[in-house]
């Protein structure tokens, strides 16, 4: 009997364990408080622990805590009639960059989940309502940038033991930029670059995953044709959309061809209006490199030693503005609406207000179309009138010429008759 009671107690204990969630089915739930669209993968790869940081970013959220952001823009939302099945509605466009104020860098990995549109009738005192359909049908697209790379391959880079780390970080930088560009239809996976030492190489293009692993460094001596390299690279980018020049050097200018100097480079930087981002290693002329970069609208970053290159390259990556274009598709077919465009990133939110008048936008478009049609009809009528006038004038001229010809013929005939009469009289 005692053995039976002990067995019964064990059975009850096992049942209690199951009921209290020992198997995990009824235990306490764990809530992920990371904002939607910004979930960070916290899995640690044991093989990578302790390795040097490389240039990279997560696709779903910030790497660092973010508490303040700012939407930067030159122009407000612009609206026009939409097309196709939405021809009775409007569409708005807006270009902006997002600055992470907390970490002093640009945000490069926004997507549709980071934006929200709130609306209400213009002049209403009611709170703004989240417009789910408009938010879901709207888009954020990144504008691809065209980056040209100018890499110092002089022997001093090898002497500093920097060549392996340089090619690694430069390849990572190029891949990060191409990966972000890949969200656009206009993107390309090619990398364009020149190298320089005492001479500047020709323009090279590659689609390799490690684009700079095959570049050849000088085996001895060599100079630094920095100014010539920068000027030629700016010319390479002259016709590119959204161009950016990246430069790495560990030396001071001493080998450019005659005609290339600091003044020429500074003038080219202004005239081409292409931002130059420069990474300098070791004993470089920081003041001159900073002058070139800031004159162009870019920035200069100094690495005192090889082990700082990864941080410098990451700083450059996040210093290049990522330009986004929003396509806002509201659902209203009439009326005047005010809205708020919100962007959330990390634990920070920023907002841009605006408004649009559907009736005004659609009516203006119809008026413009009618005006264009009327202008076309008027031009056609004027052309017809001018054609008729030209025809009438030509006909009139022909009639006059014919009359003149007839008159001349008659005169000739009269003259001939007179001559015959004179001849007859003489006889």
C-alpha positions, 0 to 999 in steps of 0.5 A: 500500500505504501508503495502504491501511495508513493507511485501515485504521488510521483504521477501527480507530481509529473502532471503538475510539472506538465501543467506548469509549463515544464515542456514550454507550452504554457510557460511565460511568453517572451515579447520582442520589443524591437520596433516592427521592421527594425528587428536586430539579429542578436545571434553571435557567431562564435567563429567571428568573436574577437575579429576586426570589425568590417564595413557592414550593416544590418538590413532590418535596423540600426547597429547602434542605439538610436534615440534621435533622427532628422529628415533632411530635405530640400523640397516639400512633397509635390503632387500630380494626378496618378495614372492607370486605375488611379487616374481619379486620384493623386500621387505625391513624391518626396526626396529626403535623407535621414540623419541619425543624430545620436550617432552622427551618421546617415541611415542607409537601410530604410524600407517601407516598414519604416514609414507611416502616413497619417491624415485628416481633413484640412482644418479639422481638430480631430487627431490624425489617423493612420491611413493604412491603405495609403501607407501600404501602397506607398513606397520608399526607394533608394537612389543609387550612387555611382562611386569611383575608387582611387587607390594608392598602390605605392610601395609605402602601403606595403611597407606599412603592412596595410595592403591586405587590410586596405584591399579587404576594407575597400572591397567591403565598402564597394560591396556594401554600396552595391548591395544598397544600390541593388534595391533600385532598378537602375543599379549595377554591380560593377566597380570602377577604379583607378590606382596610382603611385608614380603613375595613374592607371587607366580606368578599370571596371570589374564585377568581382566579389572582391574587386580590389584583391587583384590590384598590384602594389609597387615592389619598391620606391614609387611616388604619389601622383595624387592630384593627377589621380583625383583630377582624372577620376573626377573627369571619369565621373563627370557624366554619372548620376549621383557621383561620388569619389572615394580616395585612399592614400598614405602619402603626399603629392610628389609625382603628378604630371606637369599641369596638375597641382592643388589649385587645379584639383580644387577648381575641378572639385568645385566645377564638377560638383562631385563630393570626394571622401578621402581616407588617409593613413599615417603621415599624410598632409591632413590639411590639404586632404581635408581642404580637397574633401571639404571643398568638394562637399565630402569629408576627410578621415584619418587613420593613424595606423592599419588597425584603424582602417576598418573604423575609417571605412565604416565612417566613410560608408555612413557619411555618404548620404543615402537619398530616398524617394517616397511615392505617396498614394493617398486614397481620396478622390476629392477634398483638401487633406493634410497629412503627416509623413512619419519615419521611425528608426530604432527608438526615434521618430521624425515627421514632415507635415503637408497637404494636398487638394485633390480637386485642385490638382485634377482640375489644374491637370484637366485645364492644362490638358484643355489648354494644350489641346486648344493651343494645338487646335489654334496652331492647326487653324493658323497653319490652315489659314496660312496655307490658304493665304499662301494658296490664294496669294499664289493663285492671285499671282498666277492670275496676274501673270496670266493677265499680263501675259495675255496683255503682252500677247495682245500688244504683240498681235496689235503691233504685228497688225499695224506693221502689216498695214504699214507695209501694205500702204507702202506698196 
